[in-house]
Amino acid sequence: MTGSAADDTLVAATERVAGLFGDAPAAADETGCGRCFSEAELLLLRTPGVAVPRELAVRAAGKDPSHWDDQPAMIRRVLPTAVRALADGESEPYLIARGLAAAGWSTWPAPQSSSIRELLDAWWTATLRREASLVRVVGVFEACVVATGKVQPWLDVLDREARTNDHASRHRDACRDDWRYELSGGSFMLSAWWQGSWDDQQAAVAELERWCATAL
């Protein structure tokens, strides 16, 4: 799959999520956080079938889950716009990823959960096939890890893409060197936005350490 094909796959995955969640309502009695959202914004979020502006969707998805009475419903409400923001290069993707993880997306019905997993895979693959900064690549990796609570699947994609794509190969080298440096300092955290247990995060860090130790 070329870079252009990967971008096409990402667009298709984004549109599939948008189609599946386009009519998803927030809780009708959602009160939200009055300090972070105006009454007009909360009313719009509670109104089914009305498109959510990008800035509001990103903010709603990225807020601490405790801001919402029914956080999973709110995530489903803003997903069509939020995933387009991810695909377009949202600067803090790990916050949306935290919202997804907290909403328990992997436990949703198969058409919904599989669409999100396909989106994450398409997003990571397209990122690797593009010219991009280390900060951007590491940020997308972090977001995928936070959203899924897993490291190894995303390292597997990195290895796979690096074998056939020059951009991905350079990204792999840069990520490997950056992670080795960060891990050498001790007390390494995968992400401040990790939603799993401390033990699960330590196990994920150990997976990354093993990869870095053997990656050429």
CORVEN-V85815 format. One record per residue. N is the residue number from 1. RES is the residue in one letter. NEAR is the number of other C-alpha atoms within 12 Angstrom. Layout:
N:RES:NEAR / N:RES:NEAR
This chain:
1:M:17 / 2:T:20 / 3:G:25 / 4:S:17 / 5:A:16 / 6:A:26 / 7:D:26 / 8:D:20 / 9:T:26 / 10:L:33 / 11:V:26 / 12:A:23 / 13:A:32 / 14:T:34 / 15:E:25 / 16:R:27 / 17:V:34 / 18:A:29 / 19:G:23 / 20:L:25 / 21:F:33 / 22:G:27 / 23:D:22 / 24:A:29 / 25:P:31 / 26:A:34 / 27:A:25 / 28:A:20 / 29:D:17 / 30:E:27 / 31:T:27 / 32:G:32 / 33:C:22 / 34:G:15 / 35:R:12 / 36:C:19 / 37:F:23 / 38:S:16 / 39:E:16 / 40:A:16 / 41:E:26 / 42:L:31 / 43:L:22 / 44:L:29 / 45:L:38 / 46:R:32 / 47:T:23 / 48:P:23 / 49:G:17 / 50:V:21 / 51:A:26 / 52:V:38 / 53:P:21 / 54:R:21 / 55:E:21 / 56:L:28 / 57:A:35 / 58:V:35 / 59:R:34 / 60:A:43 / 61:A:43 / 62:G:39 / 63:K:31 / 64:D:28 / 65:P:30 / 66:S:20 / 67:H:26 / 68:W:31 / 69:D:21 / 70:D:25 / 71:Q:33 / 72:P:32 / 73:A:34 / 74:M:47 / 75:I:45 / 76:R:42 / 77:R:44 / 78:V:45 / 79:L:49 / 80:P:39 / 81:T:34 / 82:A:44 / 83:V:45 / 84:R:33 / 85:A:32 / 86:L:40 / 87:A:35 / 88:D:22 / 89:G:25 / 90:E:27 / 91:S:22 / 92:E:29 / 93:P:41 / 94:Y:38 / 95:L:38 / 96:I:45 / 97:A:46 / 98:R:38 / 99:G:43 / 100:L:47 / 101:A:36 / 102:A:35 / 103:A:32 / 104:G:27 / 105:W:29 / 106:S:22 / 107:T:18 / 108:W:20 / 109:P:14 / 110:A:14 / 111:P:18 / 112:Q:27 / 113:S:26 / 114:S:20 / 115:S:30 / 116:I:41 / 117:R:33 / 118:E:28 / 119:L:37 / 120:L:40 / 121:D:35 / 122:A:36 / 123:W:41 / 124:W:44 / 125:T:42 / 126:A:38 / 127:T:43 / 128:L:46 / 129:R:34 / 130:R:29 / 131:E:19 / 132:A:23 / 133:S:20 / 134:L:26 / 135:V:21 / 136:R:27 / 137:V:38 / 138:V:34 / 139:G:32 / 140:V:41 / 141:F:43 / 142:E:39 / 143:A:40 / 144:C:44 / 145:V:43 / 146:V:37 / 147:A:37 / 148:T:38 / 149:G:36 / 150:K:30 / 151:V:32 / 152:Q:24 / 153:P:24 / 154:W:37 / 155:L:34 / 156:D:22 / 157:V:30 / 158:L:38 / 159:D:29 / 160:R:21 / 161:E:31 / 162:A:28 / 163:R:20 / 164:T:20 / 165:N:26 / 166:D:21 / 167:H:27 / 168:A:34 / 169:S:25 / 170:R:26 / 171:H:37 / 172:R:39 / 173:D:25 / 174:A:27 / 175:C:36 / 176:R:31 / 177:D:22 / 178:D:21 / 179:W:33 / 180:R:25 / 181:Y:16 / 182:E:19 / 183:L:24 / 184:S:15 / 185:G:11 / 186:G:14 / 187:S:13 / 188:F:21 / 189:M:27 / 190:L:36 / 191:S:32 / 192:A:18 / 193:W:34 / 194:W:34 / 195:Q:30 / 196:G:24 / 197:S:13 / 198:W:17 / 199:D:14 / 200:D:21 / 201:Q:27 / 202:Q:23 / 203:A:21 / 204:A:31 / 205:V:31 / 206:A:23 / 207:E:25 / 208:L:34 / 209:E:29 / 210:R:19 / 211:W:27 / 212:C:27 / 213:A:17 / 214:T:12 / 215:A:22 / 216:L:16
